[in-house]
Amino acid sequence: MNEHLAMLGRFVRSPRTTGAVAPSSRALASAMVADLDLSGPVRVVELGPGTGVFTRVIAEHLGPAARCLAIDVDPGFVEQLQRRCPRVEAVCGSAADLQALTASAGFDRVDHIISGLPFASLPAAVTAAVLDGIVAVLRPGGTFTTFQYAHSYPAPLARAFRREMSARLGSRPARHLVWRNVPPAYVLGWSRRCA
Ligand SMILES: C[S@@+](CC[C@H](N)C(=O)[O-])C[C@H]1O[C@@H](n2cnc3c(N)ncnc32)[C@H](O)[C@@H]1O
């Protein structure tokens, strides 16, 4: 309940950045990591962790040599994550600075990027900078996973995002509908084409 209130409060103050009135469900979080093997020495980045619904599931799957950097612009969410999820390295910053943030964390590559960013409401310049960063850091064969709400999945903006991502990563996304989320959502997972 606290997490729901926290997200609602952030949404009222900053609707475009927060992008949702409530955290995602545990079912959606599980689906976001279902196809990923995080047991080895992987480097994982979570964008827009918010209250940490995905973060906790990611942390449960991380092997001992794996590292996960969670990046959120909201200092309150980051402080909460640092306390509640010490297995993950939570930093306050913009996903638009992905390359600099992963470099300062000492990541020499990124294997998996898991995003809860509200691309549908972010300013276009921020989305463009985030996509540039993803292309700059994600290794060939690495994955990018995000979700889109089912009701807005056919909307032009959502379709344009998928097209752009597919063009940049050289692959088409695997798609999985999660009903147990309010609202239901498609998990989309791209694997970056090996050169
Ligand atoms: C819809 S919430 C998602 C939270 C959580 N992943 C979930 O699914 O419940 C979006 C999150 O993205 C964060 N965010 C928005 N713009 C961002 C940016 N440019 N860089 C990093 N985080 C950002 C917000 O602060 C918020 O925590």
The ligand as an SDF file (V2000), in Angstrom:
LIG
                    3D

 27 29  0  0  0  0  0  0  0  0999 V2000
    5.9530    3.9510  -14.5370 C   0  0  0  0  0  0  0  0  0  0  0  0
    7.2340    4.1430  -13.3290 S   0  0  0  0  0  0  0  0  0  0  0  0
    7.7690    2.4370  -13.3830 C   0  0  0  0  0  0  0  0  0  0  0  0
    8.2300    1.9490  -12.0580 C   0  0  0  0  0  0  0  0  0  0  0  0
    8.4190    0.4270  -11.9780 C   0  0  0  0  0  0  0  0  0  0  0  0
    9.4050   -0.0450  -12.9380 N   0  0  0  0  0  0  0  0  0  0  0  0
    7.0900   -0.2730  -12.2280 C   0  0  0  0  0  0  0  0  0  0  0  0
    6.9090   -0.8440  -13.3210 O   0  0  0  0  0  0  0  0  0  0  0  0
    6.2500   -0.2500  -11.3240 O   0  0  0  0  0  0  0  0  0  0  0  0
    8.4740    4.9870  -14.2780 C   0  0  0  0  0  0  0  0  0  0  0  0
    9.7690    5.2840  -13.5160 C   0  0  0  0  0  0  0  0  0  0  0  0
   10.6920    5.8590  -14.4480 O   0  0  0  0  0  0  0  0  0  0  0  0
   11.3980    6.8920  -13.7870 C   0  0  0  0  0  0  0  0  0  0  0  0
   11.9480    7.7920  -14.8180 N   0  0  0  0  0  0  0  0  0  0  0  0
   11.2810    8.6550  -15.6170 C   0  0  0  0  0  0  0  0  0  0  0  0
   12.1310    9.2830  -16.4470 N   0  0  0  0  0  0  0  0  0  0  0  0
   13.3610    8.7950  -16.1880 C   0  0  0  0  0  0  0  0  0  0  0  0
   14.6580    9.0270  -16.7310 C   0  0  0  0  0  0  0  0  0  0  0  0
   14.8590    9.9110  -17.7160 N   0  0  0  0  0  0  0  0  0  0  0  0
   15.7000    8.3340  -16.2400 N   0  0  0  0  0  0  0  0  0  0  0  0
   15.5250    7.4290  -15.2220 C   0  0  0  0  0  0  0  0  0  0  0  0
   14.3170    7.1730  -14.6720 N   0  0  0  0  0  0  0  0  0  0  0  0
   13.2560    7.8400  -15.1300 C   0  0  0  0  0  0  0  0  0  0  0  0
   10.3520    7.5330  -12.8770 C   0  0  0  0  0  0  0  0  0  0  0  0
   10.9450    8.2820  -11.8390 O   0  0  0  0  0  0  0  0  0  0  0  0
    9.6020    6.2900  -12.3960 C   0  0  0  0  0  0  0  0  0  0  0  0
   10.1930    5.7740  -11.2290 O   0  0  0  0  0  0  0  0  0  0  0  0
  1  2  1  0
  2  3  1  0
  2 10  1  0
  3  4  1  0
  4  5  1  0
  5  6  1  0
  5  7  1  0
  7  8  2  0
  7  9  1  0
 10 11  1  0
 11 12  1  0
 11 26  1  0
 12 13  1  0
 13 14  1  0
 13 24  1  0
 14 15  1  0
 14 23  1  0
 15 16  2  0
 16 17  1  0
 17 18  1  0
 17 23  2  0
 18 19  1  0
 18 20  2  0
 20 21  1  0
 21 22  2  0
 22 23  1  0
 24 25  1  0
 24 26  1  0
 26 27  1  0
M  CHG  2   2   1   9  -1
M  END
$$$$
